[in-house]
Amino acid sequence: MFKNGILIFKKMCYSINRIGRYIFKGVFKMKKGDKIDVFSVANFFLNIVDRDSGSTITPLKLQKILYYAQGYYLAINGKELFNEDFQAWAHGPANPEIYDKYKKYGFNVIDSPTKDEIPLFDNELVDFLYSIWETFGIYDGKYLENMTHQEKPWIEARNGFQPGEMCTKIISKKSMRDFFKLKLNEE
């Protein structure tokens, strides 16, 4: 029992530390009823990148991190994290609006968002997004691209398209939810 209590305490301290580091970087508070969009989630991830320790995020990596956040959120909560869709592009799942906003960076690292662009989410969502980052943020964009190329939602959406061929077909949220639900059951 004592061992269990220590484990719970450590997890709680870890969560408080993560949330504290996030909150004190400077944020804007989302009002009750505000709809979370792909841009606010992107800014969250861009804000938590620990650039001082050498961590980076490129447009390709951001696309894949957002895709995994949406997929696992659908699987866990049965509803979407944000309304925007992903398309089955040649380099993996991509959101066209995110692409348009960050294409100027090419293969380079994306700058941190300004303080007024950083959302303040509730603790539960912050914890979820941190776990996505800790799971997938350790990989570069190309590695994540290759992972998505092995996964059913992207493969099914690209059915009939050749490798490298342009495709704007939407990856269905149902397909993402079902796939990531199965992944969770395997883990």
Secondary structure in CASP SS format (residue, H / E / C, confidence):
PFRMAT SS
TARGET T0000
AUTHOR 0000-0000-0000
METHOD secondary structure of the structure
MODEL  1
M C 1.00
F H 1.00
K H 1.00
N H 1.00
G H 1.00
I H 1.00
L H 1.00
I H 1.00
F H 1.00
K H 1.00
K H 1.00
M H 1.00
C H 1.00
Y H 1.00
S H 1.00
I H 1.00
N H 1.00
R H 1.00
I H 1.00
G H 1.00
R H 1.00
Y H 1.00
I H 1.00
F C 1.00
K C 1.00
G C 1.00
V C 1.00
F E 1.00
K E 1.00
M C 1.00
K C 1.00
K C 1.00
G C 1.00
D C 1.00
K C 1.00
I C 1.00
D C 1.00
V H 1.00
F H 1.00
S H 1.00
V H 1.00
A H 1.00
N H 1.00
F H 1.00
F H 1.00
L H 1.00
N H 1.00
I H 1.00
V C 1.00
D C 1.00
R H 1.00
D H 1.00
S H 1.00
G C 1.00
S C 1.00
T C 1.00
I C 1.00
T C 1.00
P H 1.00
L H 1.00
K H 1.00
L H 1.00
Q H 1.00
K H 1.00
I H 1.00
L H 1.00
Y H 1.00
Y H 1.00
A H 1.00
Q H 1.00
G H 1.00
Y H 1.00
Y H 1.00
L H 1.00
A H 1.00
I H 1.00
N H 1.00
G C 1.00
K C 1.00
E C 1.00
L C 1.00
F C 1.00
N C 1.00
E C 1.00
D C 1.00
F E 1.00
Q E 1.00
A E 1.00
W E 1.00
A C 1.00
H C 1.00
G E 1.00
P E 1.00
A E 1.00
N C 1.00
P H 1.00
E H 1.00
I H 1.00
Y H 1.00
D H 1.00
K H 1.00
Y H 1.00
K H 1.00
K H 1.00
Y H 1.00
G C 1.00
F C 1.00
N C 1.00
V C 1.00
I C 1.00
D C 1.00
S C 1.00
P C 1.00
T C 1.00
K H 1.00
D H 1.00
E H 1.00
I C 1.00
P E 1.00
L E 1.00
F C 1.00
D C 1.00
N H 1.00
E H 1.00
L H 1.00
V H 1.00
D H 1.00
F H 1.00
L H 1.00
Y H 1.00
S H 1.00
I H 1.00
W H 1.00
E H 1.00
T H 1.00
F H 1.00
G C 1.00
I C 1.00
Y C 1.00
D C 1.00
G H 1.00
K H 1.00
Y H 1.00
L H 1.00
E H 1.00
N H 1.00
M H 1.00
T H 1.00
H C 1.00
Q C 1.00
E C 1.00
K H 1.00
P H 1.00
W H 1.00
I H 1.00
E H 1.00
A H 1.00
R C 1.00
N C 1.00
G C 1.00
F C 1.00
Q C 1.00
P C 1.00
G C 1.00
E C 1.00
M C 1.00
C C 1.00
T C 1.00
K C 1.00
I E 1.00
I E 1.00
S C 1.00
K H 1.00
K H 1.00
S H 1.00
M H 1.00
R H 1.00
D H 1.00
F H 1.00
F H 1.00
K H 1.00
L H 1.00
K H 1.00
L H 1.00
N H 1.00
E H 1.00
E C 1.00
END
